[in-house]
């Protein structure tokens, strides 16, 4: 699925690290930030969705069966998730990019689409039209591993909870299929994180370096 996102035109750089829980996003992100900081290159680190979305009682009830919030329609959750991202874009991404900052975002709009590509409960053409206001990143990296590996890592970190879709191997497999389809259609670089962490990091680090070098030229 091709997403028609908006080219931002700011002097800064927007770098996105995507992937399902357990793919190593936070680990890779920290190593990239530390490595570039040692060379005098500072990055603003942020994430999507925001705490506002993550802690909503309605979102938790609808997606995970947690708490006593009202369960709402999938279209409403999708719009809520997109609104959260657009608010984050307007309040944080755009001002910092306008000042020339390098912004590193843990998860982005691709996570939203990969989820609903897997669940097939929302009209993606309709959602894609609304998402056209989202900024196109200068670099997007998808961290990829097989579903069994991802689920095992999540359980080791968080403990077993059968309500969580990130612990359901079939759903995770479908989500990763959606991610890979998005990667092919939207120029997202895929990096395998099922094996050696150093090798995965070095590839991601090189991709970021190349993206930043275009900023300087």
N, C-alpha and C positions, 0 to 999 in steps of 0.2 A: 504494500500500500504506500503510495507516494503522498507525503504531506507537503502542502504548499505553504511553508512557513515564510515569514517576512525577513528579508535581509536587513540587518540592523544598521549598518553604515556608520557605527560609532568607531572612534579610534582604538578602543579597548578590544580585548579578545574574550569570547565566551567559549569555554571548554566544558564539555559534558561527559561525565562517566556514567554509563548506564549498565543495568544488569539486575537480575533477580537477586533476592536475599540469598546470601551464601556465596555470591560470585566473587567477592573480594573487593568491592567498591571502596569501602572505607580504608582498607589496608593499602591499596594502590594509591588512593588519593593522598594519604598521609606521607607515603614515600615520595610521591611527586613533589608535594609542597616542600618537604624537607630538603630534597635534592636541589630544587631551584632556589630555595632560600639560601643555601650554602654558596650559591653563585651570585647572590645579590638580587635575585628576581623574586619579588613578593607576589603572592596570589591571594585574592579574596576567596575564601571557601564558604560555600553555602549549600543548601539542599532543597529539594522538592520531594514530596509536598511539605508544607509548613506544619508547625506544631498545631496551628489552628485547625487544619484538616485532620491531622493524625489523632487528635484528642476529641474530635466531635463525637458526641454520644450516638448520633444518628449514623455516622459513618462506621463506627465500631460495631454497632448493632447490625447494620446491613451487610458489611463485608466479612465480619468475623463472628457474629453472634455473641458479642461481648456486651455486658451491661444491660440496662433497661431502657435504652433509647428507642425511639420509634424507627421501625424499618421503613425506608423510603424507596421510591422507584429507582431503578438502575440509571435511567436518564438523568434523574436529579443528582445522583451521586457523581455521575460523569461530569455534569455541568459544574457541580460544586468543586470537583477536583480541578477542572479547567479554570474556573474563576480564581481559585487559590493560586494557580500558577501565573495567571495574568496579573494578579495583585502583587505577587512576588516580583514579577518582571517590572512592573511599573515603579514599585517602591525601592527595589534594590538593584536589579540587573541594569536597567537603563541608566540610572544616575551614575553608577560606577563605570559602566562601559563608556559613557559620555566623557568621563574624566580620564579615560585611557587605561583603566585598570584591567588586569588579567583576572577573570572570574572563573573559578572552578566549581561546577555545580554537580553535586551528587544526586543523580536521577533527574529526569526531565520529562517532557511531554510524551516521549516515546514509551515510557513506563505505563502511562494511562492507556495508550492505544494497544500496546501488547496485551494488556489485561483484558480489554474488551474484545480484542481479536480472538482471544482464547475463550471467553465466556459467551460471546455471540448474543448478548442481550441488549445491545445498543446499536442503532443505525450509524455505522462509522462514516458514511458519506456526510450525514448531517453533522456529526461531531467534528469531522475534518474541516467543514466550512467555518465553524466557530474557531477552531484552532489555527486558522490562517493568520490570526493576529499575534501568534507566538513568534518570538524571534528565532531565526535559524542560527544554530551555533556555528562557530568557526571550525570547531572540531568536535565530533561526537565519537566516543569509544564505547563499544558494547563488550562487556566482560562475559564470556560464554563458558559454560560447563554443562555436563549432562544433568538431567533432572535428578537422578539418584544421588549424585554428588552434592548438588545444591540442597536437597532436602536433608541429607545426612548432616551437612554443616549447620543448617538452621536448627535442627534438633539438638545437636551438640551444644550450640550456643544458648538456645532459649528453652530447651526442654520440650517434651512432647505436648502438643495441643492439637487435637484432631479437628478443631473448628477453623484452624488457620489454613488458608489455601496454599501458603508457601511450604506447607508440610504434606501436601497432596501431590504425589509424584506425577499423576496424570495431568493435573491442572498445570503444574510447573512446566511439564513437557510442552503443553500447548502454548503457554506464555512464551517460552523460549523459541518456539516455532514462529510466533508472532514477531518477536524481537528480530529474529534472523530475516524474516520477510521485510521488516522495516529497514533493517540494515542494508539489504541489497538495493532497495528502492530509494534510499535517502542518503547514500554516501556515508554510512556509518562504518567505522573501522571495527572489525571483530577481532578480539584477542582472547585466546584460549587460556583459562585460568584453572583448568583441571589438574595441571601438573606443577612444574617448578615455579614457585612464586617469583624468584629473581628474574627468570626469563620473561614472565608476563610483565613484570614491572619495567624491565629494560625496553621492551617493545612499546609500552604505553609512554614511557619517558621520551623515547625517540619521536613518537608521533606528536607529543606536545612540543618538543623542541622544534620540529619542522613547522608546526602551526605558528609558533612565536617568531620564527625566523622570517616568515612572510610579513609579519607585523613591522619588522625592522627595515625591510627592503623598500 
